[in-house]
C-alpha cells in the first residue's frame, strides 16, 4: 500500500459493481464477488450489483442510471475489456466519461505485466469520471480484479492515501447534488 495519513478519517463510499458477461450468474461470478468482498472488507458500502450481457447499449443504460444516481460514488465493472468480438465495455462506457483517467489503464497494464507478462497488452482496462462518479473498468478474470483493487483502486478510494485520491472530489460532487 502507498502512503496513508493518520490525520484523515476513512470515508465509506457507495459502490456499484457491474459484471459484464453473457454466461455468469451471481452464483458463478467470482470476479464480481471478489470486488464486493474487498470493498466491504475495507468499509465501503455495496450500493448495487448486477450482471449485464456484453451489449453496448445495455451497458450504457445500466451505467448511465448509476451515474445519474447521486447516492452512487463509484462504479466498478469487470469483464468485456478484451479483444473478442463480444468485448465492448470500453466502447460502451468511454462515451459517458467527462474525463478519462489515462493513468489507470497504463498502471494496470504495468502491474499486470509483472503477473502475466506480455499477455497484458490484450487488456483494455480503462477508467474515467462521469457526472462526479468514478468508473473503473477491469478485465473479467478474478486475478485482474484482485490486482486492480489491491494495487490501485483501494488506495484511490481511501481519503487517507497521500498525496492524492478521489474521495474529496467525490464528496464535493455529492454535496453539490443535495
C-alpha positions in Angstrom: 0.0 0.0 0.0 1.0 3.6 -0.6 1.3 6.4 1.9 -1.7 7.0 4.1 -2.2 9.9 6.5 -3.4 9.1 10.0 -4.9 12.6 10.4 -7.7 11.9 7.9 -10.7 9.8 8.7 -11.8 7.0 6.4 -14.9 7.9 4.3 -17.1 5.0 3.3 -18.2 5.3 -0.4 -21.2 3.8 -2.0 -20.1 1.5 -4.8 -21.9 -0.3 -7.6 -20.4 -3.5 -9.1 -21.2 -4.4 -12.7 -20.2 -7.8 -14.2 -20.2 -7.8 -18.0 -20.9 -11.4 -19.1 -23.2 -13.4 -21.3 -22.8 -16.5 -19.2 -22.2 -15.7 -15.5 -24.7 -15.7 -12.7 -24.4 -14.2 -9.2 -23.5 -17.7 -8.0 -20.7 -18.1 -10.6 -19.5 -14.5 -10.7 -16.2 -14.9 -8.8 -14.7 -11.6 -10.2 -17.7 -9.5 -9.1 -17.7 -11.3 -5.8 -14.0 -10.5 -5.3 -14.7 -6.8 -5.8 -17.7 -6.9 -3.4 -15.7 -8.8 -0.7 -12.8 -6.4 -1.0 -14.8 -3.1 -1.0 -16.8 -4.3 2.0 -13.7 -5.5 3.9 -12.3 -2.0 3.9 -15.6 -0.4 5.0 -17.2 0.8 1.7 -20.9 0.0 1.0 -22.1 -2.1 -1.8 -24.9 0.1 -3.2 -25.9 -2.0 -6.2 -24.7 -5.1 -8.1 -25.8 -6.6 -11.4 -24.7 -8.7 -14.3 -25.3 -7.3 -17.8 -24.8 -9.1 -21.1 -21.9 -7.7 -23.2 -24.1 -5.3 -25.2 -23.0 -1.7 -25.7 -26.5 -0.3 -25.2 -27.4 -2.4 -22.2 -24.1 -1.5 -20.6 -24.5 2.2 -21.3 -28.1 2.1 -19.9 -27.1 0.5 -16.7 -24.1 2.7 -16.0 -26.0 5.8 -17.1 -28.6 5.0 -14.5 -25.9 4.6 -11.8 -24.0 7.8 -12.7 -27.3 9.7 -12.6 -27.9 8.4 -9.1 -26.2 10.9 -6.6 -26.0 8.1 -4.0 -23.5 6.1 -6.1 -20.0 7.4 -5.9 -18.1 4.7 -7.7 -18.8 2.0 -10.4 -16.5 -1.0 -10.7 -17.0 -3.1 -13.8 -15.4 -6.4 -14.6 -15.4 -8.1 -18.0 -15.7 -7.1 -21.6 -12.3 -5.4 -21.8 -10.6 -7.9 -24.1 -10.5 -8.4 -27.8 -13.1 -11.0 -28.6 -15.9 -9.9 -30.9 -18.3 -9.6 -27.8 -15.9 -7.5 -25.7 -17.4 -4.0 -25.7 -17.0 -2.4 -22.3 -14.6 0.4 -23.4 -16.8 1.2 -26.4 -19.9 1.3 -24.2 -18.6 3.3 -21.3 -15.9 5.7 -22.6 -18.5 7.9 -24.4 -20.1 8.5 -20.9 -16.8 9.8 -19.4 -16.4 13.5 -18.8 -12.7 12.9 -18.3 -10.7 9.8 -18.9 -8.2 8.6 -16.2 -5.4 7.6 -18.6 -3.1 6.6 -15.8 -5.4 3.8 -14.6 -5.1 1.7 -17.7 -1.4 2.4 -18.0 -0.6 1.5 -14.4 -2.9 -1.6 -14.5 -1.1 -3.0 -17.5 2.3 -2.2 -16.0 1.3 -4.1 -12.8 -0.3 -6.9 -14.8 2.9 -7.4 -16.8 4.6 -8.5 -13.5 1.9 -11.2 -13.2 1.1 -12.3 -16.8 3.8 -10.9 -19.0 3.1 -9.7 -22.4 -0.4 -11.0 -22.4 -1.3 -7.7 -20.6 -1.3 -6.0 -24.0 -4.7 -7.6 -24.6 -6.2 -5.7 -21.6 -8.2 -2.7 -22.5 -8.8 -1.7 -18.8 -10.0 2.0 -18.7 -11.3 4.4 -16.1 -13.0 7.8 -16.1 -15.1 10.4 -14.4 -18.8 10.8 -15.4 -21.1 13.1 -13.6 -18.9 13.1 -10.5 -18.8 9.3 -10.4 -15.5 7.4 -10.8 -15.8 4.4 -13.1 -13.1 1.7 -13.2 -13.4 -1.0 -16.0 -11.4 -4.1 -15.2 -10.9 -7.4 -17.1 -13.1 -10.3 -16.2 -10.6 -12.5 -14.5 -10.6 -12.8 -10.7 -6.8 -12.2 -10.7 -7.2 -9.0 -12.7 -9.9 -7.8 -10.2 -7.6 -8.6 -7.3 -4.7 -6.7 -8.9 -6.8 -3.7 -9.8 -8.4 -3.4 -6.4 -5.4 -4.3 -4.2 -2.8 -2.3 -6.1 -4.6 0.7 -7.4 -8.3 1.2 -6.6 -8.3 0.6 -2.9 -5.8 3.5 -2.3 -7.5 5.9 -4.7 -10.8 5.3 -2.8 -9.2 5.9 0.6 -9.2 9.5 1.8 -6.1 8.8 3.9 -4.0 8.0 0.9 -1.5 10.8 0.0 -0.6 12.7 -1.9 -4.0 12.4 -3.6 -7.1 10.3 -4.0 -10.6 10.6 -5.5 -12.6 10.9 -2.2 -12.6 14.7 -1.7 -13.8 15.2 -5.3 -16.5 12.6 -4.9 -17.7 14.1 -1.6 -17.7 17.6 -3.1 -19.8 16.4 -6.0 -22.2 14.6 -3.7 -22.7 17.7 -1.6 -23.4 19.8 -4.7 -26.1 17.3 -5.7 -28.1 17.7 -2.4 
